[in-house]
Amino acid sequence: MKKMLFTLVALLGIAWVAAAATPEWRIAGDEKSLYDLLDLDRPGLKAVKKAVAKGDIAAADQELLKYFRSRKNVKIYGLDIEELDLTQEEQMMADQSLEHKFYAHKGYQPSYFYGDDIDWRYWPVKDNELRWQLHRHYWFIPLAKAYYLSREEKYIDAWIEHYTDWIRKNPIDGVERAQAAGASAEEIAAEKENFRFAWRPMEAGRRLQDQLTEFELTIGSQRFTSDFLNLFLRMFHQHADYVLHRYSEKGNHLLFEAQRMLFAGIYFPEFRDAKAWRESGIEILNREIGVQVYPDGMQFELDFGYHIAAIDIFLKALGMAQINGLAKEFPASYVATVEKMTVVTYNLLFPDNTNPMFGDTKQHNRSTLKRQFATWSKVFPANRQLPWVASDKKEGEMPSYTSRAFEDSGFYVLRNGWDKNATVAIVKAGPPAFWHNQPDNGTFEYWHRGRNFFPDSGSYVYGGDAEVLAQREWFRQTRVHNTLTLDDRNLEQTDSKLLLWKASGKQTVCVTENPSYEGLTHRRSMFLTAEGVLVIADQAFGTAAGKVGVHFNLCPGEVRYDENGLRTLFEKGTNIRIRTVCDAPMKIAEEEGWVSNTYRKKQERPAYAAEAQKAAGESRLFITVIAPVSKEADRIEIAPAQQATDRSLHFTVEVNGKKYDLGYDLK
Ligand code: CA
């Protein structure tokens, strides 16, 4: 190790060599500079201070290592060293990394080989996430854990090798150095590109956080030398200082960064700047919980996945503060808001603990989700629903209600029960949101007795080159959601308002309206009956003319179309029929359909639209019945609407001999 560092330090003076494939860089700063960053007057650092005063940096490093090896005054929330375990996946990540096959992204498995001489700029598929997430070093903690549990030095050696190689090849001032060395415009552009990926604050924050666990698990090893400690701490400070000055502007990235800064500040109080790091994290989280969480408890990106991530961020910060004696930094309102967020979460779950995939949401791992609920229930012991979800409904208490409206964020849960025989329709019709949101207002998922008949298309990929972006755009389209379009175009506006909400044991009614296009307003009324029949009335008003389509994207499986819709043909479990009528000539048009439950995985599925023309100023009405069917009875009748006005609508439907009078009167 010493020899390796010596080599690295010896590179200090080597200038930019334009022709070299991998330019060699010095490690930023020098060993002495570490001692300007530390508060040597803290208890336990006397011997270090003495050595520094003598100018003996090597001795100071030795004393500092002794200090950190015996230090007991801070804890990392979530890390239980006595109960440390290494999952199969982590073992695999650690083992593969020994051969430089780095786990850069879950969606790109098996992992790519990054070269004997590691090429941190290798980019086999031009998906930005693949390049960004490489710099999160997902396999570093697995290496540290594998070492800690097995004591096999190959793991810690690999961690130190990857760590120092990364520092050498991704210096924070790579662009400036290339410019100073007179590199070509192309080389400078490549440095800039690399900086964008390696030093995005999100990734820097992730490394900052993970380095704490890596440190905790490796500091006791003889391989963790005093000069490596010096390097490690300087790099740690560089990361924290960088994030402090480059916080993301908003959204979940800002939350992640703030939580990680709080961890950094609490874990290394020896740094003079630690207090500022910790305070900035606490200040941002206390501020952003008011900004990013709607009064109804939903995170403002309107994405189930990031909503859960936000809960975990808020609770991790709180937990870290609590176990280190700083709980009072978070007011009671902070804790109450997080509990509200957990309430939204179980309301948005289907009875089998699967989740809707609106926006960029993916299908969550159900056992992870249960563990999250178990963690939350420890923070909020008075909430009896959290253990109920965590225990698969064996402990705790079922909610006392069924349907629930989250009006601020625009999520409406139409539910007739909580068990496996229930029917649950979740509608998304809310305010505008950000990147992870999609132009999908009015869309819904419908779960009936164990099957989600209308899973959201999902997102498939995030961003990248034109090819990757085109894949993302396909999954974002309005027409691949279960809502209404004009000429199959994406919605121009997504800003739905709730006009009516009524939930009784017999029926739930939800009427929302979105100013979808210039000249076209979409009003969607949904009715869920006690039997699990979902009826949807779609009205299109306004001056626009064109083809109006109501889209239905089903779960994968065989279907049979007819002139009004279709029926599913599952051999096991329940089936549904969909039937639509319109107040103008209507046709059923089959469409391309895909669903993506997880990154870069997709499955074909049936999809179609019920279409009719609309003249300027005319209004159009579609009534759709989605009904569970049995072999014996699957008759659906829809009586035409009586004279509708813009404030009222009434009609009747008959399903398997049962008649429903449906409609609304707005005040
Ligand atoms: Ca979607």
Residues whose N, C-alpha, C, O or C-beta is under 5 A from the ligand:
A	BS01	CA	M357 F358 G359 Q438 D456 S457 G458 F475
